[in-house]
Amino acid sequence: MWARNKILAFFIAFDEQDLEKAQSMLTEDFTSNRMSRNEIMPFMGIDGRIVDFRFLDLAYVHSAWKMRVQVVYKRDQDYLHMEDWDFTISGPNLYAGKIAAIHISDERELTEYTVFPGLTVDNKDAYK
């Protein structure tokens, strides 16, 4: 649960564009294939907003915890996308560890996505 809570807190800071909070959760040598430590936030109105995310897997690999999260977001021009975000958490344990890396892969476009029954988002930014 500590890994889940750490990633959840990061997503909240990311979505609320709280750069200071998000950076406090990253190691000094943070790496990513999509964002730098100093430019981790999306720009309001330019980049996307997270619609939903789902935790898929957690494993201990080479002295670090790796968690895969499936992320659905509205990208520029209101297109829905789904990606896998692989988080690496390093440190003495999951509670005290920090996010050392985020690698994003397997991007695919969606025509619509049901967040929960009664709320479906589509590429027209309409709710069904």
GIFEN-V659899 format. One record per residue. N is the residue number from 0. RES is the residue in three letters. SS is DSSP state (hx for helix, st for strand, lp for the rest). PSI is psi in radians with two decimals (999 if undefined). BURIAL is I if it has 24 or more other ideal C-beta (glycine too) atoms within 12 Angstrom, else O. Layout:
n res ss psi burial
N RES SS PSI BURIAL
N RES SS PSI BURIAL
This chain:
n res ss psi burial
0 MET lp -0.49 O
1 TRP hx -0.71 O
2 ALA hx -0.80 I
3 ARG hx -0.81 I
4 ASN hx -0.65 O
5 LYS hx -0.79 I
6 ILE hx -0.69 I
7 LEU hx -0.79 O
8 ALA hx -0.66 O
9 PHE hx -0.80 I
10 PHE hx -0.65 I
11 ILE hx -0.82 O
12 ALA hx -0.73 I
13 PHE hx -0.86 I
14 ASP hx -0.58 I
15 GLU lp 0.02 O
16 GLN lp 0.76 O
17 ASP lp 1.47 O
18 LEU hx -0.76 O
19 GLU hx -0.78 O
20 LYS hx -0.80 O
21 ALA hx -0.79 I
22 GLN hx -0.54 I
23 SER hx -0.30 O
24 MET lp -0.05 I
25 LEU st 2.61 I
26 THR st 2.83 O
27 GLU st -0.55 O
28 ASP st 0.54 O
29 PHE st 2.42 I
30 THR st 2.69 O
31 SER st 2.70 I
32 ASN lp 0.03 O
33 ARG lp -0.37 O
34 MET lp 2.64 I
35 SER lp 2.92 O
36 ARG lp -0.60 O
37 ASN lp -0.28 O
38 GLU lp 0.91 O
39 ILE lp -0.29 I
40 MET lp 2.51 I
41 PRO lp 2.62 I
42 PHE lp 2.25 O
43 MET lp 2.21 O
44 GLY lp -0.25 O
45 ILE lp -0.86 O
46 ASP lp 3.10 O
47 GLY lp 3.04 I
48 ARG st 2.50 I
49 ILE st 2.27 I
50 VAL st -0.75 I
51 ASP st 2.82 I
52 PHE st 2.71 I
53 ARG st 2.27 I
54 PHE st 2.24 O
55 LEU st -0.67 O
56 ASP st 2.61 O
57 LEU st 2.27 O
58 ALA st 2.65 O
59 TYR st 1.96 O
60 VAL st 2.19 O
61 HIS lp 0.92 O
62 SER lp 0.40 O
63 ALA st 2.66 I
64 TRP st 2.35 I
65 LYS st 2.23 I
66 MET st 2.27 I
67 ARG st 2.30 I
68 VAL st 2.26 I
69 GLN st 2.13 I
70 VAL st 2.29 I
71 VAL st 2.27 I
72 TYR st 2.78 I
73 LYS st 2.10 I
74 ARG st 3.06 I
75 ASP hx 2.57 O
76 GLN hx 0.38 O
77 ASP hx 0.43 O
78 TYR st 2.37 I
79 LEU st 2.36 I
80 HIS st 2.66 I
81 MET st 2.36 I
82 GLU st 2.81 I
83 ASP st 2.18 I
84 TRP st 2.07 I
85 ASP st 1.95 I
86 PHE st 2.42 I
87 THR st 2.18 I
88 ILE st 2.12 I
89 SER st 2.80 I
90 GLY lp -3.07 O
91 PRO lp -0.50 O
92 ASN lp 3.06 O
93 LEU lp -0.60 I
94 TYR lp -0.80 O
95 ALA lp -0.17 O
96 GLY lp 2.89 I
97 LYS st 2.85 I
98 ILE st 2.05 I
99 ALA st -0.41 I
100 ALA st 2.61 I
101 ILE st 2.04 I
102 HIS st 2.19 O
103 ILE st 2.31 O
104 SER st 3.05 O
105 ASP st 0.88 O
106 GLU st 2.37 O
107 ARG st 2.57 O
108 GLU st 2.52 O
109 LEU st 2.63 I
110 THR lp -0.54 O
111 GLU st 2.85 O
112 TYR st 2.29 I
113 THR st 1.95 O
114 VAL st -0.81 O
115 PHE st 2.84 O
116 PRO lp 2.20 O
117 GLY lp -0.25 O
118 LEU st 1.79 O
119 THR st 2.30 O
120 VAL st 2.42 I
121 ASP st -3.09 O
122 ASN lp -0.08 O
123 LYS lp 0.07 O
124 ASP lp 0.52 O
125 ALA lp 2.56 O
126 TYR st 2.39 O
127 LYS lp 999 O
